[in-house]
Every structure is written in C-alpha cells, then in structure tokens.
Amino acid sequence: MKSILFAAICLLGVSFHVQAQSAPKRDRIKYLFVLMKQDSLVLKQMDATINMARSVTKMGTGMAKQMVAADSVRIPVDSAMLKRHDVFMQKMIKVAKENTLKLINEDMVDIYDQYFTVQEIEAFCAFYQTPAGRKLIDTTPAISKDIMMRSMTKYQPEIMKLFKEYMDESKREIEQKYK
C-alpha cells in the first residue's frame, strides 16, 4: 500500500513538473499565433467560406423555388421557412466562430506543443518577425482569396453542374412519384 501511495505521489509530482515546464512553451506558442495573426486569418477565411456557402444556399433556394413552381409538384417554401433558415444559419455561424477561437487558443496550442520543440517554436517566432515572415503573413489573406476565386471560377462550375443535375434528377423523381 505504501509503495502504491509513493508511486502515485511521484507520478503526480512529475506531472506538475512537466506542466510547469510546458507553461513557458505554451506561452511562446500563443505568442507565435499572435505573430502569425492566426485568429484574424482563420476568421477571414471562415467569413469567405461562409459567403461562398451563402451563395450556394441562395442558388439551392432558387432551385427549390423552381421546384415549387412546377405544376405537378407542390413543395411549400415560404418566407417563414426562409427566415427560420436564416436565423439558424446565424446561430450556426456564431457557434462556429466561437469554436474556431477555442480551437486556435486551446486545441492548436496543445497540438503545436505536441509536435514542436521550444527551439522550433522560437525559430518560427524569429522567422515571423523578419520581413519575409511578415510579408508571408500580410499576403496570406490575398493569396487565400486568389486561391478561392480561382477555385470558384475554375473548379466550382463543375460542382454546381453536378448539383444542378442532382436537383433536376430529384425534381423528376418527385414529379414521377406524385403524378
């Protein structure tokens, strides 16, 4: 019994020692994220993704209204339903942003702590304080925007074509089912 108690106390002591050692490292990781402007970059990318999703949703709503207009099919899509959808989307966006900030400030710190040494974190910090590092951070939003625009203009039309084909097929199935 004494040996189990002794082992537990030793294990607890080692645990506190490791946590105390990692606190300065975790602080440096958080500082690295500040240098990288991690929160604002991720939130900007999230906003861009949300805007893209909204445009796809609007297209889907337009297709749903077309389905409503079909003579043989009656699917009720009214303003109350659309308003409820908008309220739901706002709640979802709010929670997603809150969770994203938790991810950055808590989970990503844990992950960086797991994969990088203090020396590597310090090297990253040093890099992001150089002109090249600051330029990388400052141009990342523009690069991300260009990537997204290229994706939307070059590759998104194929996805939208598939979506339209699916909606058209669904419309035909519903029309046949309710004839």
N, C-alpha and C positions, 0 to 999 in steps of 0.2 A: 504494500500500500504506500509506504514511504517513497519507494522508487517511482511509482506512478505519479505521485504528487510532485516529486522532484523533477521528473521529466516534463510534466505539464508546466511547471514554473519556468524551467529552462526554455521550453518552446515558446511560451508567452513572452519571455524576455527577448528572445531572438526576433520574434515578430515585431515587438515595439522598436527594437534596434533597426530592423530593416525599414519599417515605416518612417522612422526618424531620418534615416539616411536618404530615403526617396523623396522626402518633402522638398529639399532644395532642387532636386532634379525635376520634380513636378512643377515647381515654380518656374524653372527655366523653360520647360515645355510650354507653359502658359504664356511666358514672355515671347517664345518663338511664334506662337499663334498670333500674338499682338503684332509682331513684326510682319508676319505673313498676311495680316488683315483677314485672317481666316473667317471670322464671323461675318464681316461685311461681304466678302467674296461669295461665301456659301449662300447667304441670304439673297444676294443679287442673282446668283444662278437659280435659286429656288423661285424667285419672282419671275424670271424669264421662263422657267419651266411651267409655272402656274399660268402665265399669259398664253403660252403655247397650248396648254391643256384647255384653257377657256375657249380659244379659237376652235379647237377640235370639238368641244362640247357644243358651241354655237352651231357648228356645222351639223352635228348629230341632232340637235334640236330642230334645225331646219329640215333635216331629212324626216324626223318624226312628224313634223307638221305636214310634210308632203304625204306621209303615210295616212295621216288623218284625213287629208283631202281626197284620198282615193275613195271612189264610190262604193266599192264592195267592202271596205274595211272602216270600222269606226273605233279609233283609239282615242280616249279622252285625254287631251293635253290642253290644260287651261292655264290661265295666268297664276292661279293659286299654286298649282303644281310647280310652275317655273319659279315662283317666288320662294317656295319651300326649298327647292333645289339650290337657289342662290344662297339662302340662309345656311343650309347645310354646308355648302362649299366654303362660305366664310368661316364657319366653325372649324372645318377641317383644315383650312389654311392656317388659322390661328394656332391650333394644336400642333400642326406640322412645324411651324416656325419655332414654337416653344421647345418642341422636342429636338429640333435641329440645334438650337443653342445649348441644350443639355448635352447633346451628342458631342458638340465641339468642346464644351467646357468641362465635361466629365469623362465621357467614354473615350474620346480621342486622346485625352491626356493619358488614360490608362493604356491605350493601345501603343502610343508613342513610347511610353515608359517601358512597355514590354519589348519593343523592337529596337530601340536605340539606346546607346550608352550616353552617359553625361557628355563625354567628349564629342560624340556625333551631334548631340543637341547643340553644344557650344559651337561646333563648326557650322551648323545650319544658321544659328543666330549671327555668326560673323558674316556668312555669305549674304544674308538678307539685309545686312547693314551696308553692304557695298553698293556702288552704283548699279552694277549688273543685277544684283539681288532686288534692289528697289525697282529697277525697270521691269524685271520679271513680275513682281507683284503689281505694279501700276498698269502693266499692259495685259495682265491676265483677264480682266473683265472684257476688254476689247477683243482679245483672242477668243474667249469663250463665246462672245456674241457673234463673231465671224463664223466660228465653227457651227453654232446653232443655226445661223442664217443659211450657211451652205448646206447643212443637213436638211433644213426645211425646203430649200429651193431645189436641191439636187436629189434628195432621197425621200422626203416626205410625200411628194406626189404619188409615188408607188404605194406607200402605206395608205394614203387616202383613197387611191383607186381600189385597193383591197377592201377597205372599209365600206366604200360605196357599193362594191359588188356584194358584200355581205348583207348590207342593208336592203339592196334590191332583191336578193335571194330571200331574205326574211320576209319582205313585203309580199313576194309571190307565194311563199308558204302560207302566210296568214290569209291571203286572199283565197287560196285554194281550200284552206281548212274551213273558212266561214262562208263559202258560197252557198 
